[in-house]
Amino acid sequence: MILSVQNGLKSFEKIEPTSFCELNIWERHHIQEWIRQAPEILGEELLVVSIEFDRFVNSHDRLDVLAIDRQGNIVVVELKRDAYAGYADLQAIRYAAMVSSLTIDNLLPYYIAYQKKYLGKEDPSKDTSRTNIEEFVNQDNFEELSSSPRIILCSENFSQEITTTVLWLNQSGLDISCIRITPHKIGDQVVIVPSKIIPLQESKQYLIDIRKKEELQEKKTGYRQRTMKILIENKLLKEGDKIFLKNGLPPFMKFEKDNPKYSATITGKLGQSDSIRWDFDGKEYAISALTWALFKENNPEHKDPGGVNGNWHWVNEKGKNLWNIAEDFITKKGE
């Protein structure tokens, strides 16, 4: 919903969202063109280098928008008008795999063709086009495009199947985002409101940090162990110990010492859903599942927080988070 406030700031009008279908707005003729001309609607600066890219070997598929980000990554943008277009995630992954081997030299002919057709440049040279790319990328030592493309899915809405898949892919190391674009009819105008729903901005750095820590721990141990299993079996935590939801909280949450919502008790159990007892309701939970639920519940818009590692956010009575306690133990054990 958009709140349109009138002159004097005392009266207002509620503008409810509508749909692209009702407004007779189409994916290729309208949405694709808006993003081509204003890619910042996707939440970042992108250099569009091709539209309807179809130079795939033994395939007639067309990639909606091909771009480059400020870090020198190829960005595959897949557009869908509504949530009912299935397999958008799979289609985008296929495209990303196909363009992952592109070099600047490979890309230049298509970028030149794009400039001629859409930017009105009569005969852009290879040298000038290469310079455009190099100056756009905000990296001092940039020489070549990354071989790990990013994916942006953009639609009016997303099915649960797609959001679940995207969350899992993010946790598995693939950089894939979901941008929701919602149309509103205001008089004779259509207003498009974009919002990034995956990953949430406040959880993006958290996901990166956790992924790095998991990779480091895997290298040290040769395999992954559940944090709570390490803590309990090595008596770093024991039944009855208190823990507190205090570390790295999202901006809409603040630790309250005497609030039972922010404290729990270790049960000593190692099942999938009984490692801690939440002081607020006395029930047993998996630490990450409880943390995920609290983050979503306290978010003003109740947005899905994405992947959550509860051991990173809960601390012991000395204020050290459970993840670091387990990691320190593994490190010393390996010395």
Secondary structure as the mmCIF struct_conf table of DSSP 4:
data_model
#
loop_
_struct_conf.conf_type_id
_struct_conf.id
_struct_conf.beg_label_comp_id
_struct_conf.beg_label_asym_id
_struct_conf.beg_label_seq_id
_struct_conf.end_label_comp_id
_struct_conf.end_label_asym_id
_struct_conf.end_label_seq_id
STRN STRN1 ILE A 2 VAL A 5
HELX_LH_PP_P HELX_LH_PP_P1 GLN A 6 GLN A 6
TURN_TY1_P TURN_TY1_P1 ASN A 7 GLY A 8
BEND BEND1 LEU A 9 LYS A 10
STRN STRN2 PHE A 12 ILE A 15
STRN STRN3 PRO A 17 PRO A 17
TURN_TY1_P TURN_TY1_P2 PHE A 20 ASN A 24
HELX_RH_PI_P HELX_RH_PI_P1 GLU A 27 ILE A 31
HELX_RH_AL_P HELX_RH_AL_P1 GLN A 32 GLN A 37
HELX_RH_3T_P HELX_RH_3T_P1 PRO A 39 LEU A 42
BEND BEND2 GLY A 43 GLU A 44
STRN STRN4 LEU A 46 PHE A 53
TURN_TY1_P TURN_TY1_P3 VAL A 57 ASN A 58
STRN STRN5 LEU A 63 ASP A 69
TURN_TY1_P TURN_TY1_P4 ARG A 70 GLN A 71
BEND BEND3 GLY A 72 GLY A 72
STRN STRN6 ILE A 74 LYS A 80
BEND BEND4 ARG A 81 ASP A 82
TURN_TY1_P TURN_TY1_P5 ALA A 83 TYR A 84
TURN_TY1_P TURN_TY1_P6 GLY A 86 TYR A 87
HELX_RH_AL_P HELX_RH_AL_P2 ALA A 88 VAL A 99
TURN_TY1_P TURN_TY1_P7 SER A 100 SER A 101
HELX_RH_AL_P HELX_RH_AL_P3 ILE A 104 TYR A 118
BEND BEND5 LEU A 119 LEU A 119
BEND BEND6 GLU A 122 GLU A 122
HELX_RH_AL_P HELX_RH_AL_P4 LYS A 126 PHE A 136
BEND BEND7 VAL A 137 VAL A 137
TURN_TY1_P TURN_TY1_P8 ASP A 140 ASN A 141
BEND BEND8 GLU A 144 GLU A 144
BEND BEND9 SER A 147 SER A 148
STRN STRN7 ARG A 150 SER A 155
BEND BEND10 GLU A 156 GLU A 156
HELX_RH_AL_P HELX_RH_AL_P5 GLN A 160 GLN A 171
TURN_TY1_P TURN_TY1_P9 SER A 172 GLY A 173
STRN STRN8 ILE A 176 ILE A 186
TURN_TY1_P TURN_TY1_P10 GLY A 187 ASP A 188
STRN STRN9 GLN A 189 ILE A 198
BEND BEND11 PRO A 199 PRO A 199
HELX_RH_AL_P HELX_RH_AL_P6 GLN A 201 THR A 221
BEND BEND12 GLY A 222 TYR A 223
HELX_RH_AL_P HELX_RH_AL_P7 THR A 227 GLU A 233
TURN_TY1_P TURN_TY1_P11 ASN A 234 LYS A 235
BEND BEND13 LEU A 236 LEU A 237
TURN_TY1_P TURN_TY1_P12 GLU A 239 GLY A 240
STRN STRN10 LYS A 242 LEU A 245
BEND BEND14 ASN A 247 GLY A 248
TURN_TY1_P TURN_TY1_P13 PRO A 251 PHE A 252
TURN_TY1_P TURN_TY1_P14 LYS A 257 ASP A 258
HELX_RH_3T_P HELX_RH_3T_P2 PRO A 260 TYR A 262
STRN STRN11 SER A 263 ILE A 266
BEND BEND15 GLY A 271 SER A 273
BEND BEND16 SER A 275 SER A 275
STRN STRN12 ILE A 276 TRP A 278
TURN_TY1_P TURN_TY1_P15 ASP A 279 ASP A 281
STRN STRN13 GLU A 284 TYR A 285
HELX_RH_AL_P HELX_RH_AL_P8 ILE A 287 ASN A 298
BEND BEND17 ASN A 299 ASN A 299
TURN_TY1_P TURN_TY1_P16 PRO A 300 GLU A 301
BEND BEND18 GLY A 307 GLY A 307
HELX_RH_AL_P HELX_RH_AL_P9 GLY A 310 HIS A 313
STRN STRN14 TRP A 314 VAL A 315
TURN_TY1_P TURN_TY1_P17 GLU A 317 LYS A 318
BEND BEND19 GLY A 319 GLY A 319
STRN STRN15 ASN A 321 ASN A 321
HELX_RH_AL_P HELX_RH_AL_P10 LEU A 322 GLY A 334
#
